[in-house]
Amino acid sequence: MDGNNLIIIDPNVSVEFEVFGKVQGCAFTKYCKDMCEELNITGWIKNTRKGTVAGKLQGSKSRIEQMIYWLSNTGSPSSHVDRCELNNWQMLAKPDYTNFSIRF
């Protein structure tokens, strides 16, 4: 390698999330699923009994970071996000899921 070539590595990662705020009853899970499909992210999302939404994201680190920004700052049009907590970051050889789903 001659020093002029740059190899950019974008590893696959996995992270669990929980979003707090007005995130139920506002199509948050549907918008999240649509965004994940657009970004080629796999995993799942669901409403929790405590009024939050929680799930798992898997995909390239750069796309996961885009999705975390959306979860933390944007959300669905009528939602209001207070905060997004992230847990259990892992590097993956390949994602465990083949698509992104809404769980009930």
Backbone as a ProteinNet text record, in pm:
[ID]
protein_1_A
[PRIMARY]
MDGNNLIIIDPNVSVEFEVFGKVQGCAFTKYCKDMCEELNITGWIKNTRKGTVAGKLQGSKSRIEQMIYWLSNTGSPSSHVDRCELNNWQMLAKPDYTNFSIRF
[TERTIARY]
85	0	89.4	58.6	150.4	123.3	37.9	15.5	-86.1	-115.3	-215.6	-354.9	-361.1	-490.6	-540.7	-666.4	-727.7	-837.6	-829.8	-933.7	-1021.3	-1147.5	-1241.8	-1320.2	-1316.8	-1388.4	-1509.7	-1625.6	-1749.8	-1807.4	-1763.8	-1801.6	-1950.6	-1997.7	-2134.5	-2137.6	-2240.3	-2257.4	-2401.4	-2422.9	-2554.7	-2568.5	-2686.9	-2711.4	-2859.3	-2886.4	-3022.9	-3055.4	-3182.6	-3222.4	-3356	-3377.3	-3507.3	-3527.9	-3643.2	-3672.8	-3782.9	-3758.3	-3850.6	-3912.2	-4034.7	-4105.4	-4244.3	-4301.8	-4431.3	-4400.9	-4388.8	-4345.5	-4443.1	-4552.3	-4655.8	-4780.2	-4855.6	-4976.7	-4949.2	-4828.5	-4791.3	-4715.8	-4738.6	-4677.5	-4524.9	-4469.6	-4324.5	-4263.7	-4326	-4269.8	-4272.6	-4379.7	-4389.7	-4282.1	-4266.4	-4164.2	-4023.7	-4002.1	-3872	-3845.2	-3944.4	-3929	-3896.4	-3968.9	-3944.2	-3801.7	-3755.4	-3619.2	-3515.4	-3536.7	-3441.2	-3434.9	-3550.3	-3550.6	-3477	-3495.1	-3426.2	-3274.2	-3231.5	-3088.9	-3029.3	-3110.4	-3065.3	-3018.3	-3096.2	-3070.7	-3170	-3123.3	-3211.7	-3232.2	-3330.6	-3358.8	-3507.5	-3546	-3686.5	-3713.9	-3843.9	-3890.1	-4024.2	-4054	-4185.7	-4219.7	-4349.7	-4397	-4378.2	-4339.5	-4326.4	-4445.9	-4462	-4572.4	-4554.6	-4431.3	-4407.6	-4415.1	-4464.2	-4486.1	-4367.9	-4265.6	-4150	-4155.2	-4059.7	-4039	-3896.9	-3880	-3750	-3724.5	-3596.9	-3564.7	-3417	-3382.9	-3244.3	-3216.6	-3101.8	-3057	-2931.6	-2923	-2802	-2774	-2647.7	-2607.1	-2472.7	-2436.8	-2307.8	-2308.5	-2193.3	-2181.8	-2228.3	-2191.7	-2229.4	-2381.4	-2447.5	-2593.8	-2663.4	-2606.8	-2662.2	-2652.5	-2542.2	-2526.8	-2630.7	-2660.9	-2767.3	-2901.9	-2928.6	-3055.5	-3063.9	-2953.2	-2952.9	-2982.1	-2926.7	-2957.1	-3106.9	-3168.3	-3311.8	-3391	-3354.4	-3423.8	-3411	-3296.4	-3268.3	-3321.5	-3332.8	-3361.3	-3481.3	-3520.9	-3624.3	-3753.3	-3752.6	-3873.5	-3980.3	-4098	-4208.9	-4264.1	-4341.1	-4385.9	-4458.2	-4543.5	-4617.1	-4559.1	-4439.3	-4375.4	-4297.2	-4260	-4167.5	-4069.3	-3944.2	-3841.7	-3775	-3778.4	-3706	-3561.8	-3543.9	-3408	-3410.5	-3292.6	-3274.8	-3157.2	-3183.5	-3078.1	-3029.3	-2897.5	-2835	-2763	-2774.6	-2711.4	-2658	-2561.8	-2512	-2459	-2371	-2303.2	-2218.8	-2225.6	-2143.7	-2098.6	-1981.5	-1936.3	-1992.9	-2032	-2091	-2015.2	-1999	-1947.8	-2055.7	-2180.3	-2295	-2418.8	-2518	-2639.2	-2713.5	-2781.6	-2862.5	-2999.5	-3043.2	-3176.8	-3166.6	-3271.3	-3272.8	-3356.1	-3434.3	-3515.9	-3538.2	-3621.1	-3657.3	-3806.3	-3844	-3984.1	-4036.7	-4168	-4239	-4292.6	-4255.7	-4303.3	-4420.5	-4509.2	-4627.8	-4631.4
-117.9	0	124	222.7	333	458.8	453.2	569.9	667.7	660.2	748	687.1	560	492.4	496.3	532.9	537.7	433.8	346	245.2	288.7	305.5	344.9	221.4	192.9	77.6	127	72.4	109	-20.2	-54.9	-184.7	-195.9	-319.6	-345.7	-340.4	-272.6	-261.6	-293	-312.7	-336.8	-249.1	-190	-110.3	-119.5	-125	-120.5	23.9	63.2	201.1	205.1	315.5	345.9	495.7	534.4	674.8	718.8	830.3	886.1	1015	1042.5	1163.1	1126	1210.6	1178.6	1099.4	967	881.8	767	760.4	661.5	735	670.2	731.2	837.1	837	939.3	877.6	749.1	676	671.1	683.9	682.6	552.2	438.4	309.4	293.8	340.8	330.9	416.3	539.7	627.3	571.1	514.2	453.4	337.7	252	138.6	188.2	289.4	345.7	399.8	472.8	527.4	415.4	312.8	201.9	128.2	109.9	43.9	128.7	260.2	351	345.3	330.5	327.7	186.5	86.6	-53.1	-100.2	-63.3	-103.9	-213.7	-317.2	-424	-413.5	-489.6	-489.6	-483.5	-415.4	-409.4	-289.7	-258.1	-152.1	-194.6	-148.4	-174.9	-67.6	-51.5	33.3	-43.4	26.3	-37.5	-1.5	-75	-48.9	83	133.7	258.7	383.7	369.6	486.1	527.7	443.1	471.7	380.1	396.3	297.9	244.2	114.9	51.3	-41	-70.4	-160.7	-184.7	-243.6	-277.2	-241.1	-178.3	-141	-219.2	-268.8	-335	-291	-259.5	-217.7	-148	-80.7	-12.2	102.6	123.3	223.3	360.9	402.1	535.9	549	444.2	449.2	439.9	362.2	355.1	492.7	561.4	696.1	792.2	781.1	863.6	833.7	705.3	665.7	711.9	705.1	753.5	902.9	977.3	1120.9	1140.3	1063	1073.3	1039.9	929.9	889.1	993.6	1059.8	1154.7	1294.6	1333.1	1473.4	1498.1	1401.9	1426.2	1354.4	1223.2	1145.3	1166.2	1112.1	1128.4	1270.9	1316.4	1456.2	1503.7	1422.6	1470.9	1422.1	1364.7	1319.1	1433.6	1412.3	1502.8	1415.5	1416.2	1332.7	1409.7	1350.6	1408.7	1360.4	1228.6	1174	1033.9	989.9	854.8	792.2	680	608.1	492.1	472.2	366.5	269.8	140	36.9	-75.4	-147.5	-271.8	-255.4	-157	-144.1	-269	-324.1	-440.3	-428.8	-482.5	-498	-630.3	-636.1	-757.2	-800.8	-930.1	-982.3	-964.7	-995	-970.1	-953.9	-878.4	-856.6	-987.4	-989.1	-1104.7	-1106.7	-993.3	-980.3	-959.2	-998.5	-980.6	-859.4	-802.6	-685.9	-605	-501.5	-422.1	-439.9	-474.3	-504.3	-425	-412.4	-355.1	-472.7	-478.7	-586.7	-538.4	-630	-595.3	-672.2
0	0	0	-82.4	-105.2	-21.7	75.7	160	103.4	-25.2	-84	-81.3	-50.5	-43.4	100.4	114.8	246.7	251.5	348.3	365.4	481.8	454.9	559	599.6	727.6	779.1	856.6	823	890	949.5	1069.9	1126.4	1158.2	1161.2	1205.9	1357.7	1409.2	1553.8	1590.8	1719.1	1775.2	1898.5	1917.8	2038.2	2074	2203.4	2252.8	2288.6	2270.3	2298.7	2370.2	2442.5	2500.9	2488.1	2431.6	2407	2502.9	2571.4	2669.1	2615.4	2653.3	2611.3	2562.7	2477	2415.5	2288.6	2306.5	2195.4	2167.1	2241.9	2211.6	2163.1	2072.8	2018.5	1914.3	1857.2	1758.9	1641.2	1616.5	1504.3	1511.3	1630.4	1646.8	1595.8	1632	1590.9	1439.1	1374.9	1228.2	1160.9	1206.9	1148.9	1172.1	1290.5	1319.6	1224.1	1204.6	1112.8	971.6	925.1	791.3	779.5	882.6	880.7	878.2	959.6	965	831.9	768.8	637.5	535.1	540.7	448	469.6	595.2	628.3	627.1	592.3	589.8	728.4	830.2	967.9	1003.3	1072	1116.9	1267.5	1316.5	1459.6	1485	1592.2	1629.3	1720.6	1735	1824.3	1881.7	2003.5	2061.8	2164.2	2189.7	2298.5	2428.7	2534.1	2665	2752.4	2859.2	2952.6	3026.9	3032	3106.4	3018.7	2895	2810	2724.9	2719.5	2634.8	2512.9	2423.8	2317.8	2335.6	2309.4	2327	2209.8	2186	2077.1	2064.3	1951.4	1921.2	1775.8	1751.7	1618.1	1584.4	1460.6	1412.6	1269.7	1244.8	1111.3	1117	1007.6	1003.8	1104.6	1167.6	1274.3	1228.4	1108.1	1060.5	1046.3	1000.6	985.9	1122	1211.9	1347.8	1413.5	1393.1	1449.1	1391.9	1262.5	1202.7	1269.1	1292.7	1353.3	1498	1570	1708.7	1713	1618.2	1610.7	1590.5	1500	1473.7	1600.7	1667.4	1790.2	1900.5	1908.5	2016.6	1990.9	1863.8	1831.3	1741.7	1661.5	1561.6	1597.2	1585.7	1612.9	1508.7	1535.4	1441.6	1453	1352	1350.3	1476.6	1537.6	1655.2	1787.6	1782.9	1906.9	1971.1	2096.7	2165.5	2242.9	2200.8	2262.6	2376.2	2496.3	2609.9	2610.9	2595	2591.3	2531.9	2490.6	2437.1	2510.5	2577.7	2648.5	2563.2	2560.7	2481.6	2573.9	2544.6	2626.6	2539	2593.5	2533.9	2391.1	2369.9	2240.9	2217.8	2097.1	2062.5	1917.7	1890.5	1752.8	1702.8	1577	1520.5	1395.5	1379.1	1252.3	1145.2	1183.7	1095.6	1182.7	1134.6	1214.2	1244.6	1358.3	1399.3	1331.1	1280	1221.6	1070.8	999.9	854.2	811.9	906.2	873.7	1001.2	992	1108.9	1132.2	1255.5	1283.1	1402	1402.8	1518.6	1597.5	1724.5	1811.5	1894.6	1927.4	2008.1	2136
[MASK]
++++++++++++++++++++++++++++++++++++++++++++++++++++++++++++++++++++++++++++++++++++++++++++++++++++++++

